């Protein structure tokens, strides 16, 4: 079982990142890549 701190840290990391297609190397903020239409995405840190 995850601790409350772990859950909050995961939520914070999720909120500070955006979906990213590594194959096309572009951000995919909708959750689906606009080039290859993949939904198998990584998370990219927003600077």
N, C-alpha and C positions, 0 to 999 in steps of 0.2 A: 504494500500500500504506500502510495506517495505521500510525502509530508505536505503540509499546507505551503511551506516555503518553496518546495520543489514545484508545485503546481503554479504558484505565482511567478516564479522565474521562467517557467516554460511559456506562460501567457505573455509575459513581458517580451521574451525573445520572439515569439510569434508576431506580436504587434509591431516590433521594430524591423521586421524583415518582410520581403515581398516575394511572391512566387517567381521562379526563374527557370527558364528552359536551358539546360546546359548544352544540349545538342545544337540548338540554334544560337545560343549565347545571347539571349534577349530576355528582358523582364516580361512576365506574363501576369499582370495584375488581376485578370479575370479568372485565373486558375486554369486556363487552357492556353497553350501557345498559339499565337496568331499565325505563325508560319507553318509549323508541322502538325498543329492541332492535338498535340500530346497533352495529357493531364498528369504525366509522370514528371513532376517538377521538384526542384530543390528550393531552398529558401535563400535569398540573397539579402545581405545586410545593406540597409539604406544608410548612406553616409550623410 
